Amino acid sequence: MNKLVLITLAVIALATAVFSEKQMSRRDVLRHAFENSDELARIKAEREKTVEMRNEYYGKAFPDINAAVNYVFSPDLNRTPDRQSIAEAISPLLPFYQDPLAASVDSIFATGFDGIGDALALMNAKNTLMWEITATQPIFAQGKVRSGLRIADIALRMVDEQYRDAQFNLAQKIAVSYNGALMAQQNFIIQQDALVIAEESHRLALARFNTGRGTALDTLNTRFAVQQAILRLREAEMKKRLSVKELANMANLSDASFTLSDTLSVMFFNMDEETAWEEMQRSNSSLRLLNYHQELQREQTHMARTDYRPIIAAFANIGQVNLFNNADEFSGSDAWRWRTQIGISVQQPIWNGGQRRSRLNQMRIEEYRLERRENEATNGLRLALTAAFENLTVAREELAETEQMVALAEQGFRISKLAFEIGQLTQLELNNNEQNLRLAKLAQNNAIFNINTAIVNIARLVGNESLLKQGN
């Protein structure tokens, strides 16, 4: 009675620990991975940068307005004043050199500026102070604004496709890892059942030995089989635990104490290879990115051609100019003169040492390189798709065979168990039948995992959006 109570309490404690853990489906894990992926966050930031780049090109179509203040001092170095004139100009400064403390600061500055002004006047110096506001409106900037906007739009589509490609990569890894964790979980259950069977066989062997129908060797063999089952169960438990931690790490889950709510089953898939090939040419992220690269390169080649076109812009400026030789002229009532200009400028590139031609040739070579790269990628993806379908076919055949093996092994184990109980079968034969059943079930789980992996790989190659819908 006490033993029964202890067992009940242990089962309750175990059940409480299991149900206290959070259950997560493949949909939950994938959603969390999408929300917390560092790579996806980086691509989002890259998209914001690309949007700002497009806004920058938009800004190039608007007028450029600037304000400026300039001061120019132009002494006439061709005129050399005589020494007597220079002495008379600087004579007001001599008392300050003889007794600097005898005058106030204001008088020093006032007299000093007068002396310097007189000295500059002897050199026939000209002073110009000017301020102006200038506006330049591009009318035709070689077509670079329009090409720049096209490049920015293509770049934005490329970033969106990169984000989609990163989602596919993450979804593929999560799906394979989740299926692997499910297989480890199912294998753990099989090893638990195997331990129960081994313990039951040992109990039967002991009962037969006690009644004189069995041998001591049978009890030793069953005891050895129990120890083997315990070791296999511990190994399966370790694999189960590690597979969940690997899945949690891949999905950026900080806490790996959760259970899988889904079950290991064959994923639905009914697409043939030719249909998958047609869809892959339309939806595969790698091919779509290469197409965007080619489109971007063609636009960059077009921009290189625009270097030969003219630049036309309208401009206008307004400001004031003050030409003076001394302070009196600077502060005069008519010292400031208004100046304004309105016009159109045209610049036509003629020759720059062949730089434009070399740049255009580089763009054309890059176009050719991208075309060859697309052909290589297409051939490689075609081969990968064929290999994935071959793996799917083999895995389905293995599943059909293992299902038959499991059915035969279950039937054989039931018969052998009854035969062992009545003494018509040895312990070794019973252990062999139990091992056949266990291995058949493990092979069945492995075949299901291989089928699901092949389906996920095909969905990734094809670019099937169902892989991103966070479902089975």
KOLPA-815574 format. One record per residue (C-alpha): residue number from 1; x, y, z. Coordinates in steps of 0.1 Angstrom, whole numbers, plus 5000, padded with zeros to 4 digits. Layout:
KOLPA-815574
+------+------+------+------+
| nuba |   xx |   yy |   zz |
+------+------+------+------+
|  NUM |    X |    Y |    Z |
...
+------+------+------+------+
END
This chain:
KOLPA-815574
+------+------+------+------+
| nuba |   xx |   yy |   zz |
+------+------+------+------+
|    1 | 5000 | 5000 | 5000 |
|    2 | 5028 | 5024 | 5009 |
|    3 | 5046 | 5015 | 4977 |
|    4 | 5014 | 5023 | 4957 |
|    5 | 5011 | 5057 | 4975 |
|    6 | 5047 | 5066 | 4967 |
|    7 | 5043 | 5057 | 4931 |
|    8 | 5012 | 5078 | 4929 |
|    9 | 5029 | 5108 | 4944 |
|   10 | 5059 | 5104 | 4921 |
|   11 | 5036 | 5103 | 4890 |
|   12 | 5017 | 5134 | 4903 |
|   13 | 5050 | 5153 | 4908 |
|   14 | 5062 | 5143 | 4874 |
|   15 | 5030 | 5154 | 4858 |
|   16 | 5030 | 5187 | 4877 |
|   17 | 5065 | 5194 | 4864 |
|   18 | 5056 | 5186 | 4828 |
|   19 | 5024 | 5206 | 4827 |
|   20 | 5040 | 5235 | 4844 |
|   21 | 5063 | 5239 | 4814 |
|   22 | 5052 | 5261 | 4786 |
|   23 | 5040 | 5242 | 4755 |
|   24 | 5051 | 5256 | 4722 |
|   25 | 5040 | 5246 | 4687 |
|   26 | 5060 | 5250 | 4656 |
|   27 | 5040 | 5281 | 4649 |
|   28 | 5048 | 5296 | 4683 |
|   29 | 5085 | 5289 | 4679 |
|   30 | 5087 | 5303 | 4644 |
|   31 | 5068 | 5335 | 4654 |
|   32 | 5092 | 5341 | 4683 |
|   33 | 5121 | 5335 | 4660 |
|   34 | 5108 | 5361 | 4635 |
|   35 | 5102 | 5386 | 4662 |
|   36 | 5137 | 5382 | 4679 |
|   37 | 5160 | 5375 | 4650 |
|   38 | 5191 | 5397 | 4649 |
|   39 | 5195 | 5392 | 4611 |
|   40 | 5159 | 5402 | 4604 |
|   41 | 5164 | 5433 | 4626 |
|   42 | 5195 | 5442 | 4607 |
|   43 | 5178 | 5439 | 4574 |
|   44 | 5149 | 5461 | 4587 |
|   45 | 5175 | 5488 | 4596 |
|   46 | 5190 | 5484 | 4561 |
|   47 | 5156 | 5490 | 4546 |
|   48 | 5152 | 5522 | 4566 |
|   49 | 5186 | 5533 | 4553 |
|   50 | 5175 | 5525 | 4517 |
|   51 | 5143 | 5546 | 4522 |
|   52 | 5164 | 5575 | 4533 |
|   53 | 5186 | 5571 | 4502 |
|   54 | 5155 | 5573 | 4480 |
|   55 | 5144 | 5605 | 4499 |
|   56 | 5179 | 5619 | 4492 |
|   57 | 5174 | 5614 | 4455 |
|   58 | 5140 | 5630 | 4457 |
|   59 | 5157 | 5660 | 4473 |
|   60 | 5181 | 5665 | 4444 |
|   61 | 5151 | 5676 | 4422 |
|   62 | 5143 | 5705 | 4445 |
|   63 | 5162 | 5739 | 4444 |
|   64 | 5194 | 5743 | 4463 |
|   65 | 5193 | 5775 | 4484 |
|   66 | 5224 | 5789 | 4501 |
|   67 | 5234 | 5821 | 4520 |
|   68 | 5269 | 5835 | 4519 |
|   69 | 5289 | 5864 | 4534 |
|   70 | 5323 | 5873 | 4518 |
|   71 | 5349 | 5898 | 4528 |
|   72 | 5378 | 5905 | 4504 |
|   73 | 5408 | 5927 | 4511 |
|   74 | 5427 | 5938 | 4480 |
|   75 | 5458 | 5960 | 4486 |
|   76 | 5475 | 5975 | 4455 |
|   77 | 5510 | 5961 | 4457 |
|   78 | 5521 | 5981 | 4427 |
|   79 | 5520 | 6014 | 4446 |
|   80 | 5548 | 6020 | 4471 |
|   81 | 5542 | 6050 | 4494 |
|   82 | 5572 | 6071 | 4504 |
|   83 | 5587 | 6068 | 4539 |
|   84 | 5575 | 6103 | 4550 |
|   85 | 5538 | 6094 | 4542 |
|   86 | 5541 | 6062 | 4562 |
|   87 | 5557 | 6080 | 4591 |
|   88 | 5529 | 6105 | 4592 |
|   89 | 5503 | 6077 | 4590 |
|   90 | 5516 | 6058 | 4620 |
|   91 | 5526 | 6089 | 4641 |
|   92 | 5494 | 6088 | 4661 |
|   93 | 5505 | 6054 | 4674 |
|   94 | 5539 | 6064 | 4688 |
|   95 | 5526 | 6078 | 4722 |
|   96 | 5511 | 6043 | 4730 |
|   97 | 5544 | 6026 | 4723 |
|   98 | 5562 | 6051 | 4746 |
|   99 | 5537 | 6049 | 4774 |
|  100 | 5510 | 6022 | 4770 |
|  101 | 5495 | 6028 | 4804 |
|  102 | 5488 | 6065 | 4798 |
|  103 | 5457 | 6060 | 4776 |
|  104 | 5424 | 6043 | 4779 |
|  105 | 5414 | 6012 | 4759 |
|  106 | 5389 | 6031 | 4738 |
|  107 | 5414 | 6057 | 4728 |
|  108 | 5439 | 6031 | 4719 |
|  109 | 5415 | 6013 | 4696 |
|  110 | 5401 | 6045 | 4681 |
|  111 | 5435 | 6060 | 4674 |
|  112 | 5449 | 6026 | 4663 |
|  113 | 5422 | 6020 | 4637 |
|  114 | 5426 | 6055 | 4623 |
|  115 | 5464 | 6049 | 4620 |
|  116 | 5459 | 6015 | 4603 |
|  117 | 5433 | 6030 | 4580 |
|  118 | 5456 | 6058 | 4570 |
|  119 | 5484 | 6033 | 4564 |
|  120 | 5461 | 6011 | 4542 |
|  121 | 5449 | 6042 | 4523 |
|  122 | 5485 | 6049 | 4513 |
|  123 | 5486 | 6014 | 4497 |
|  124 | 5454 | 6021 | 4478 |
|  125 | 5437 | 5991 | 4495 |
|  126 | 5402 | 5981 | 4485 |
|  127 | 5378 | 5963 | 4508 |
|  128 | 5347 | 5944 | 4497 |
|  129 | 5320 | 5931 | 4520 |
|  130 | 5292 | 5912 | 4503 |
|  131 | 5262 | 5890 | 4514 |
|  132 | 5239 | 5871 | 4491 |
|  133 | 5213 | 5844 | 4489 |
|  134 | 5216 | 5820 | 4460 |
|  135 | 5190 | 5796 | 4446 |
|  136 | 5198 | 5769 | 4420 |
|  137 | 5171 | 5748 | 4404 |
|  138 | 5182 | 5718 | 4383 |
|  139 | 5163 | 5717 | 4350 |
|  140 | 5181 | 5687 | 4334 |
|  141 | 5209 | 5671 | 4355 |
|  142 | 5219 | 5645 | 4329 |
|  143 | 5189 | 5624 | 4339 |
|  144 | 5208 | 5613 | 4371 |
|  145 | 5179 | 5622 | 4394 |
|  146 | 5155 | 5599 | 4376 |
|  147 | 5180 | 5571 | 4374 |
|  148 | 5189 | 5576 | 4410 |
|  149 | 5152 | 5572 | 4420 |
|  150 | 5150 | 5540 | 4399 |
|  151 | 5181 | 5527 | 4415 |
|  152 | 5167 | 5535 | 4450 |
|  153 | 5134 | 5517 | 4442 |
|  154 | 5153 | 5486 | 4429 |
|  155 | 5175 | 5487 | 4460 |
|  156 | 5144 | 5488 | 4482 |
|  157 | 5129 | 5458 | 4464 |
|  158 | 5162 | 5440 | 4469 |
|  159 | 5162 | 5447 | 4506 |
|  160 | 5126 | 5434 | 4509 |
|  161 | 5137 | 5402 | 4490 |
|  162 | 5167 | 5398 | 4513 |
|  163 | 5143 | 5400 | 4542 |
|  164 | 5121 | 5373 | 4526 |
|  165 | 5152 | 5352 | 4519 |
|  166 | 5163 | 5355 | 4556 |
|  167 | 5128 | 5345 | 4567 |
|  168 | 5130 | 5314 | 4545 |
|  169 | 5164 | 5304 | 4558 |
|  170 | 5152 | 5308 | 4594 |
|  171 | 5119 | 5290 | 4588 |
|  172 | 5138 | 5261 | 4572 |
|  173 | 5162 | 5258 | 4601 |
|  174 | 5134 | 5260 | 4627 |
|  175 | 5112 | 5235 | 4608 |
|  176 | 5141 | 5209 | 4606 |
|  177 | 5152 | 5215 | 4642 |
|  178 | 5116 | 5213 | 4654 |
|  179 | 5111 | 5180 | 4636 |
|  180 | 5143 | 5167 | 4650 |
|  181 | 5132 | 5176 | 4685 |
|  182 | 5099 | 5158 | 4678 |
|  183 | 5118 | 5127 | 4666 |
|  184 | 5140 | 5128 | 4697 |
|  185 | 5109 | 5131 | 4719 |
|  186 | 5092 | 5102 | 4701 |
|  187 | 5124 | 5081 | 4703 |
|  188 | 5125 | 5088 | 4741 |
|  189 | 5089 | 5074 | 4744 |
|  190 | 5100 | 5043 | 4724 |
|  191 | 5129 | 5038 | 4748 |
|  192 | 5106 | 5042 | 4777 |
|  193 | 5083 | 5015 | 4763 |
|  194 | 5114 | 4993 | 4757 |
|  195 | 5124 | 4997 | 4793 |
|  196 | 5089 | 4986 | 4804 |
|  197 | 5091 | 4956 | 4781 |
|  198 | 5125 | 4947 | 4795 |
|  199 | 5113 | 4949 | 4830 |
|  200 | 5083 | 4928 | 4822 |
|  201 | 5105 | 4902 | 4806 |
|  202 | 5127 | 4901 | 4836 |
|  203 | 5097 | 4897 | 4859 |
|  204 | 5085 | 4867 | 4837 |
|  205 | 5120 | 4852 | 4838 |
|  206 | 5121 | 4854 | 4876 |
|  207 | 5086 | 4839 | 4878 |
|  208 | 5097 | 4810 | 4856 |
|  209 | 5128 | 4805 | 4875 |
|  210 | 5109 | 4804 | 4908 |
|  211 | 5085 | 4778 | 4894 |
|  212 | 5114 | 4757 | 4880 |
|  213 | 5106 | 4763 | 4844 |
|  214 | 5134 | 4787 | 4838 |
|  215 | 5172 | 4790 | 4843 |
|  216 | 5194 | 4814 | 4862 |
|  217 | 5209 | 4823 | 4828 |
|  218 | 5176 | 4836 | 4816 |
|  219 | 5173 | 4859 | 4847 |
|  220 | 5208 | 4872 | 4841 |
|  221 | 5201 | 4879 | 4805 |
|  222 | 5168 | 4897 | 4813 |
|  223 | 5186 | 4917 | 4840 |
|  224 | 5213 | 4926 | 4815 |
|  225 | 5186 | 4936 | 4790 |
|  226 | 5171 | 4959 | 4816 |
|  227 | 5204 | 4976 | 4822 |
|  228 | 5208 | 4981 | 4785 |
|  229 | 5173 | 4996 | 4783 |
|  230 | 5181 | 5020 | 4811 |
|  231 | 5213 | 5032 | 4793 |
|  232 | 5194 | 5037 | 4760 |
|  233 | 5167 | 5056 | 4778 |
|  234 | 5193 | 5079 | 4794 |
|  235 | 5209 | 5086 | 4760 |
|  236 | 5175 | 5092 | 4744 |
|  237 | 5166 | 5116 | 4773 |
|  238 | 5199 | 5135 | 4767 |
|  239 | 5192 | 5138 | 4729 |
|  240 | 5157 | 5150 | 4736 |
|  241 | 5170 | 5177 | 4760 |
|  242 | 5198 | 5188 | 4737 |
|  243 | 5175 | 5190 | 4707 |
|  244 | 5151 | 5213 | 4726 |
|  245 | 5180 | 5235 | 4737 |
|  246 | 5193 | 5236 | 4701 |
|  247 | 5158 | 5247 | 4689 |
|  248 | 5156 | 5273 | 4717 |
|  249 | 5190 | 5287 | 4707 |
|  250 | 5181 | 5289 | 4670 |
|  251 | 5148 | 5307 | 4678 |
|  252 | 5165 | 5331 | 4704 |
|  253 | 5144 | 5316 | 4732 |
|  254 | 5161 | 5326 | 4765 |
|  255 | 5143 | 5298 | 4784 |
|  256 | 5146 | 5262 | 4770 |
|  257 | 5122 | 5247 | 4796 |
|  258 | 5093 | 5241 | 4772 |
|  259 | 5076 | 5211 | 4757 |
|  260 | 5066 | 5205 | 4721 |
|  261 | 5029 | 5205 | 4715 |
|  262 | 5030 | 5190 | 4680 |
|  263 | 5034 | 5154 | 4671 |
|  264 | 5058 | 5137 | 4647 |
|  265 | 5037 | 5131 | 4615 |
|  266 | 5042 | 5133 | 4578 |
|  267 | 5038 | 5168 | 4564 |
|  268 | 5013 | 5173 | 4536 |
|  269 | 5029 | 5177 | 4502 |
|  270 | 5015 | 5169 | 4467 |
|  271 | 5037 | 5188 | 4442 |
|  272 | 5056 | 5171 | 4414 |
|  273 | 5091 | 5181 | 4403 |
|  274 | 5081 | 5199 | 4371 |
|  275 | 5055 | 5220 | 4389 |
|  276 | 5081 | 5228 | 4416 |
|  277 | 5106 | 5238 | 4390 |
|  278 | 5082 | 5262 | 4374 |
|  279 | 5073 | 5277 | 4407 |
|  280 | 5110 | 5279 | 4418 |
|  281 | 5118 | 5300 | 4387 |
|  282 | 5092 | 5325 | 4398 |
|  283 | 5095 | 5325 | 4436 |
|  284 | 5130 | 5314 | 4446 |
|  285 | 5146 | 5342 | 4466 |
|  286 | 5181 | 5336 | 4452 |
|  287 | 5170 | 5339 | 4416 |
|  288 | 5148 | 5369 | 4424 |
|  289 | 5178 | 5386 | 4441 |
|  290 | 5199 | 5379 | 4410 |
|  291 | 5172 | 5394 | 4388 |
|  292 | 5171 | 5425 | 4409 |
|  293 | 5209 | 5427 | 4408 |
|  294 | 5208 | 5426 | 4370 |
|  295 | 5181 | 5452 | 4369 |
|  296 | 5201 | 5474 | 4392 |
|  297 | 5232 | 5469 | 4371 |
|  298 | 5214 | 5479 | 4339 |
|  299 | 5202 | 5511 | 4356 |
|  300 | 5237 | 5518 | 4368 |
|  301 | 5250 | 5513 | 4332 |
|  302 | 5223 | 5537 | 4321 |
|  303 | 5235 | 5562 | 4347 |
|  304 | 5271 | 5559 | 4334 |
|  305 | 5258 | 5568 | 4299 |
|  306 | 5242 | 5600 | 4313 |
|  307 | 5277 | 5614 | 4319 |
|  308 | 5278 | 5624 | 4283 |
|  309 | 5246 | 5645 | 4286 |
|  310 | 5246 | 5682 | 4294 |
|  311 | 5237 | 5698 | 4327 |
|  312 | 5211 | 5726 | 4326 |
|  313 | 5202 | 5746 | 4357 |
|  314 | 5185 | 5779 | 4364 |
|  315 | 5199 | 5802 | 4391 |
|  316 | 5191 | 5834 | 4409 |
|  317 | 5208 | 5854 | 4436 |
|  318 | 5202 | 5886 | 4455 |
|  319 | 5225 | 5904 | 4479 |
|  320 | 5243 | 5936 | 4487 |
|  321 | 5279 | 5947 | 4481 |
|  322 | 5299 | 5973 | 4500 |
|  323 | 5332 | 5986 | 4485 |
|  324 | 5351 | 6008 | 4509 |
|  325 | 5386 | 6020 | 4517 |
|  326 | 5380 | 6032 | 4553 |
|  327 | 5355 | 6032 | 4580 |
|  328 | 5337 | 6064 | 4568 |
|  329 | 5331 | 6049 | 4534 |
|  330 | 5318 | 6016 | 4550 |
|  331 | 5292 | 6034 | 4571 |
|  332 | 5281 | 6058 | 4545 |
|  333 | 5244 | 6060 | 4536 |
|  334 | 5249 | 6049 | 4500 |
|  335 | 5277 | 6024 | 4508 |
|  336 | 5256 | 5993 | 4502 |
|  337 | 5246 | 5984 | 4467 |
|  338 | 5220 | 5958 | 4458 |
|  339 | 5230 | 5932 | 4433 |
|  340 | 5208 | 5905 | 4418 |
|  341 | 5212 | 5879 | 4390 |
|  342 | 5188 | 5856 | 4372 |
|  343 | 5201 | 5832 | 4345 |
|  344 | 5204 | 5797 | 4331 |
|  345 | 5237 | 5777 | 4329 |
|  346 | 5244 | 5749 | 4305 |
|  347 | 5274 | 5726 | 4308 |
|  348 | 5283 | 5701 | 4282 |
|  349 | 5309 | 5675 | 4290 |
|  350 | 5335 | 5672 | 4261 |
|  351 | 5365 | 5651 | 4272 |
|  352 | 5379 | 5640 | 4306 |
|  353 | 5407 | 5617 | 4296 |
|  354 | 5385 | 5587 | 4287 |
|  355 | 5372 | 5583 | 4323 |
|  356 | 5335 | 5582 | 4313 |
|  357 | 5342 | 5555 | 4286 |
|  358 | 5361 | 5533 | 4310 |
|  359 | 5334 | 5536 | 4336 |
|  360 | 5308 | 5526 | 4311 |
|  361 | 5328 | 5496 | 4300 |
|  362 | 5331 | 5485 | 4336 |
|  363 | 5293 | 5486 | 4340 |
|  364 | 5289 | 5465 | 4308 |
|  365 | 5313 | 5439 | 4320 |
|  366 | 5295 | 5437 | 4353 |
|  367 | 5262 | 5431 | 4334 |
|  368 | 5278 | 5402 | 4316 |
|  369 | 5292 | 5387 | 4348 |
|  370 | 5258 | 5388 | 4365 |
|  371 | 5242 | 5370 | 4335 |
|  372 | 5267 | 5342 | 4338 |
|  373 | 5262 | 5341 | 4375 |
|  374 | 5224 | 5337 | 4370 |
|  375 | 5229 | 5308 | 4347 |
|  376 | 5252 | 5290 | 4372 |
|  377 | 5227 | 5296 | 4400 |
|  378 | 5198 | 5283 | 4380 |
|  379 | 5217 | 5251 | 4371 |
|  380 | 5227 | 5246 | 4407 |
|  381 | 5192 | 5251 | 4420 |
|  382 | 5178 | 5228 | 4394 |
|  383 | 5202 | 5201 | 4406 |
|  384 | 5194 | 5208 | 4442 |
|  385 | 5157 | 5205 | 4435 |
|  386 | 5162 | 5171 | 4418 |
|  387 | 5182 | 5159 | 4447 |
|  388 | 5155 | 5170 | 4472 |
|  389 | 5128 | 5151 | 4453 |
|  390 | 5151 | 5120 | 4451 |
|  391 | 5155 | 5122 | 4489 |
|  392 | 5117 | 5125 | 4493 |
|  393 | 5111 | 5095 | 4471 |
|  394 | 5136 | 5074 | 4490 |
|  395 | 5123 | 5086 | 4524 |
|  396 | 5087 | 5077 | 4514 |
|  397 | 5098 | 5042 | 4503 |
|  398 | 5117 | 5038 | 4536 |
|  399 | 5085 | 5048 | 4555 |
|  400 | 5064 | 5023 | 4536 |
|  401 | 5089 | 4996 | 4544 |
|  402 | 5093 | 5005 | 4581 |
|  403 | 5055 | 5006 | 4585 |
|  404 | 5054 | 4970 | 4573 |
|  405 | 5084 | 4961 | 4596 |
|  406 | 5067 | 4976 | 4626 |
|  407 | 5035 | 4957 | 4619 |
|  408 | 5055 | 4924 | 4615 |
|  409 | 5076 | 4931 | 4645 |
|  410 | 5046 | 4939 | 4668 |
|  411 | 5029 | 4907 | 4657 |
|  412 | 5062 | 4887 | 4662 |
|  413 | 5068 | 4902 | 4696 |
|  414 | 5032 | 4893 | 4708 |
|  415 | 5036 | 4857 | 4696 |
|  416 | 5071 | 4854 | 4711 |
|  417 | 5060 | 4868 | 4744 |
|  418 | 5032 | 4841 | 4747 |
|  419 | 5056 | 4814 | 4735 |
|  420 | 5081 | 4825 | 4762 |
|  421 | 5055 | 4824 | 4789 |
|  422 | 5047 | 4788 | 4781 |
|  423 | 5083 | 4778 | 4777 |
|  424 | 5084 | 4773 | 4739 |
|  425 | 5109 | 4802 | 4733 |
|  426 | 5142 | 4811 | 4748 |
|  427 | 5150 | 4844 | 4765 |
|  428 | 5175 | 4853 | 4737 |
|  429 | 5148 | 4848 | 4711 |
|  430 | 5124 | 4870 | 4731 |
|  431 | 5151 | 4897 | 4734 |
|  432 | 5157 | 4896 | 4697 |
|  433 | 5120 | 4901 | 4689 |
|  434 | 5118 | 4930 | 4713 |
|  435 | 5149 | 4946 | 4697 |
|  436 | 5134 | 4942 | 4662 |
|  437 | 5103 | 4960 | 4673 |
|  438 | 5123 | 4988 | 4689 |
|  439 | 5146 | 4993 | 4659 |
|  440 | 5116 | 4992 | 4635 |
|  441 | 5099 | 5020 | 4654 |
|  442 | 5131 | 5041 | 4655 |
|  443 | 5135 | 5035 | 4618 |
|  444 | 5099 | 5046 | 4612 |
|  445 | 5105 | 5078 | 4631 |
|  446 | 5137 | 5085 | 4611 |
|  447 | 5119 | 5079 | 4578 |
|  448 | 5092 | 5104 | 4589 |
|  449 | 5119 | 5129 | 4598 |
|  450 | 5136 | 5124 | 4564 |
|  451 | 5103 | 5130 | 4546 |
|  452 | 5096 | 5162 | 4564 |
|  453 | 5132 | 5174 | 4559 |
|  454 | 5129 | 5168 | 4522 |
|  455 | 5096 | 5186 | 4520 |
|  456 | 5110 | 5216 | 4540 |
|  457 | 5140 | 5217 | 4517 |
|  458 | 5118 | 5216 | 4486 |
|  459 | 5096 | 5244 | 4500 |
|  460 | 5127 | 5265 | 4507 |
|  461 | 5140 | 5260 | 4471 |
|  462 | 5106 | 5266 | 4455 |
|  463 | 5100 | 5297 | 4477 |
|  464 | 5066 | 5283 | 4489 |
|  465 | 5050 | 5308 | 4512 |
|  466 | 5035 | 5280 | 4533 |
|  467 | 5069 | 5276 | 4550 |
|  468 | 5066 | 5311 | 4563 |
|  469 | 5030 | 5308 | 4576 |
|  470 | 5043 | 5293 | 4609 |
|  471 | 5022 | 5262 | 4605 |
|  472 | 5030 | 5225 | 4601 |
+------+------+------+------+
END
